[in-house]
Every structure is written in structure tokens, then in C-alpha cells.
Amino acid sequence: MSNVEKISVALTRQQASMLRDAVGTGAYATTSEIVREAVRDWSAKWEVRQATTSRLSELWNEGKASGKPTAVDFDRLREEARQELFAAQKHAG
């Protein structure tokens, strides 16, 4: 691994013990292997979070640019949804 950089990470005693146990059972060759896997998992989650944040920002900006807000009649929308659900259930059954 020529592109490896060593860094220091502080863990609780319990976390360090868990890493040593995993190595001791043979599930992992080294504690570094465990940490690299954890960083890969975190990296994937981070990318999803960044994409989600970006999309929410886009939607927010679209909403702001769409004009003045209008009131929504949630009672009417719920009733329409119930009627559509009832019709779908009646059609399926």
C-alpha cells in the first residue's frame, strides 16, 4: 500500500477491545483493516448525505422561485386520497 498515510485515532477502551476481538477471532487480519472498512462505509454514507443535501437545496430554491406560497387545504387533500384509495381497493377486489 504505497499510498497509505498513518494517522492517530482515539477510541474508547470498549471500541479498541472490539477491534482486538475481531482480529483475535480471525474476522480481520489487522485493526487497520477494520478501520479502513469503517471509513469506506462512512464515505459511502457521506456521499449519499452530500447528494441528498444538494437535492434538498435545489428543491428549496425551486420552491422559492416558484412564486408566492398559497394555502393548502389538507382536509380536502386527505379526503381525495381516501376516495382514490377506496376506488383502487374496490377496483382490485
C-alpha positions in Angstrom: 0.0 0.0 0.0 2.2 2.8 -1.2 -0.5 5.5 -0.9 -1.1 4.8 2.8 -1.0 7.6 5.3 -0.8 6.9 9.0 -3.0 8.9 11.3 -3.8 8.6 15.0 -7.3 7.8 16.1 -8.6 7.9 19.7 -11.0 5.2 20.6 -12.8 4.2 23.8 -11.5 1.2 25.6 -14.6 -0.7 24.6 -14.1 0.2 20.9 -10.4 -0.8 21.0 -11.4 -4.1 22.7 -13.9 -4.8 20.0 -11.3 -4.2 17.3 -8.8 -6.5 19.0 -11.5 -9.2 19.5 -12.4 -9.1 15.8 -8.7 -9.5 14.9 -8.4 -12.3 17.5 -11.3 -14.3 16.0 -9.7 -14.1 12.6 -12.5 -12.0 11.1 -10.0 -9.3 10.2 -6.2 -9.5 9.8 -5.5 -6.2 11.5 -7.2 -3.4 13.3 -6.2 -1.1 10.4 -8.3 -3.3 8.1 -11.3 -2.8 10.3 -10.8 1.0 10.4 -10.4 1.1 6.6 -13.6 -0.8 6.2 -15.4 1.6 8.6 -14.0 4.6 6.6 -15.3 3.1 3.4 -18.7 2.6 4.9 -18.7 6.2 6.3 -17.5 7.5 2.9 -20.5 5.9 1.1 -22.9 7.4 3.7 -21.2 10.8 3.4 -21.6 10.8 -0.4 -25.3 9.9 -0.1 -25.7 12.7 2.6 -24.0 15.2 0.3 -26.2 14.3 -2.6 -29.3 14.5 -0.5 -28.4 17.9 0.9 -27.6 19.1 -2.6 -31.0 17.9 -3.9 -32.9 19.4 -1.0 -31.1 22.7 -1.7 -32.2 22.5 -5.3 -35.8 21.8 -4.3 -35.8 24.6 -1.8 -34.5 27.0 -4.4 -37.1 25.8 -6.9 -39.8 26.3 -4.3 -38.7 29.8 -3.5 -38.5 30.7 -7.2 -42.0 29.3 -7.9 -43.8 32.3 -6.6 -45.8 33.3 -3.7 -46.9 30.5 -1.4 -50.6 29.5 -1.3 -52.6 27.9 1.4 -53.2 24.2 1.2 -56.4 22.5 2.2 -55.1 19.4 3.9 -58.6 18.2 4.8 -59.6 18.3 1.2 -56.4 16.5 0.1 -56.9 13.8 2.7 -60.4 13.2 1.6 -59.3 13.0 -2.1 -56.6 10.5 -1.1 -59.2 8.4 0.8 -61.5 8.4 -2.2 -58.7 7.3 -4.5 -57.6 4.6 -2.1 -61.2 3.4 -1.8 -61.6 3.3 -5.6 -58.4 1.4 -6.0 -59.3 -1.1 -3.4 -62.8 -1.5 -4.9 -61.3 -2.0 -8.4 -58.7 -4.5 -7.1 -61.1 -6.5 -5.0 
